[in-house]
Amino acid sequence: MARGMTSTPFPIMLTPTKELLEAAQKQAYAIGAFNLYRIERDLG
């Protein structure tokens, strides 16, 4: 299986939070916050 892929149909990419927040601040967009304990269940 390719890196960043799981058995779900959605790729899961991991990016450091600091990198996400810096990009959002620089480009003036919001970051959603989601608390998921079992993402497999939530993806269906």
ChimeraX commands (.cxc) that place a marker at each C-alpha (Angstrom):
marker #1 position 0.00,0.00,0.00 radius 0.5
marker #1 position 1.32,3.46,-0.88 radius 0.5
marker #1 position 2.54,5.78,1.85 radius 0.5
marker #1 position -0.23,7.93,3.27 radius 0.5
marker #1 position -2.90,5.45,2.19 radius 0.5
marker #1 position -4.99,3.19,4.39 radius 0.5
marker #1 position -7.63,0.57,3.72 radius 0.5
marker #1 position -10.19,3.40,3.58 radius 0.5
marker #1 position -10.92,5.14,0.28 radius 0.5
marker #1 position -9.55,8.41,1.74 radius 0.5
marker #1 position -5.83,9.21,1.97 radius 0.5
marker #1 position -4.63,10.27,5.40 radius 0.5
marker #1 position -1.83,12.80,5.20 radius 0.5
marker #1 position 0.02,13.84,8.33 radius 0.5
marker #1 position 1.37,17.38,8.54 radius 0.5
marker #1 position 2.80,19.04,11.64 radius 0.5
marker #1 position 0.28,21.39,13.31 radius 0.5
marker #1 position 2.80,24.22,13.36 radius 0.5
marker #1 position 3.16,24.01,9.58 radius 0.5
marker #1 position -0.64,24.04,9.10 radius 0.5
marker #1 position -1.13,27.02,11.41 radius 0.5
marker #1 position 1.69,29.05,9.90 radius 0.5
marker #1 position 0.30,28.54,6.39 radius 0.5
marker #1 position -3.22,29.44,7.56 radius 0.5
marker #1 position -2.03,32.61,9.24 radius 0.5
marker #1 position 0.06,33.65,6.24 radius 0.5
marker #1 position -2.75,33.02,3.74 radius 0.5
marker #1 position -5.61,34.17,6.04 radius 0.5
marker #1 position -7.74,31.03,6.24 radius 0.5
marker #1 position -9.20,29.01,9.09 radius 0.5
marker #1 position -8.33,25.50,10.22 radius 0.5
marker #1 position -11.17,23.25,11.40 radius 0.5
marker #1 position -10.68,21.26,14.59 radius 0.5
marker #1 position -12.13,17.74,14.74 radius 0.5
marker #1 position -11.81,15.36,17.66 radius 0.5
marker #1 position -11.98,11.84,16.22 radius 0.5
marker #1 position -11.12,8.83,18.32 radius 0.5
marker #1 position -11.81,6.25,15.62 radius 0.5
marker #1 position -11.50,7.87,12.22 radius 0.5
marker #1 position -12.24,4.53,10.49 radius 0.5
marker #1 position -15.71,4.52,12.06 radius 0.5
marker #1 position -16.35,8.14,11.16 radius 0.5
marker #1 position -15.30,7.70,7.55 radius 0.5
marker #1 position -17.87,4.97,7.13 radius 0.5
marker link #1:1,2 radius 0.2
marker link #1:2,3 radius 0.2
marker link #1:3,4 radius 0.2
marker link #1:4,5 radius 0.2
marker link #1:5,6 radius 0.2
marker link #1:6,7 radius 0.2
marker link #1:7,8 radius 0.2
marker link #1:8,9 radius 0.2
marker link #1:9,10 radius 0.2
marker link #1:10,11 radius 0.2
marker link #1:11,12 radius 0.2
marker link #1:12,13 radius 0.2
marker link #1:13,14 radius 0.2
marker link #1:14,15 radius 0.2
marker link #1:15,16 radius 0.2
marker link #1:16,17 radius 0.2
marker link #1:17,18 radius 0.2
marker link #1:18,19 radius 0.2
marker link #1:19,20 radius 0.2
marker link #1:20,21 radius 0.2
marker link #1:21,22 radius 0.2
marker link #1:22,23 radius 0.2
marker link #1:23,24 radius 0.2
marker link #1:24,25 radius 0.2
marker link #1:25,26 radius 0.2
marker link #1:26,27 radius 0.2
marker link #1:27,28 radius 0.2
marker link #1:28,29 radius 0.2
marker link #1:29,30 radius 0.2
marker link #1:30,31 radius 0.2
marker link #1:31,32 radius 0.2
marker link #1:32,33 radius 0.2
marker link #1:33,34 radius 0.2
marker link #1:34,35 radius 0.2
marker link #1:35,36 radius 0.2
marker link #1:36,37 radius 0.2
marker link #1:37,38 radius 0.2
marker link #1:38,39 radius 0.2
marker link #1:39,40 radius 0.2
marker link #1:40,41 radius 0.2
marker link #1:41,42 radius 0.2
marker link #1:42,43 radius 0.2
marker link #1:43,44 radius 0.2
view
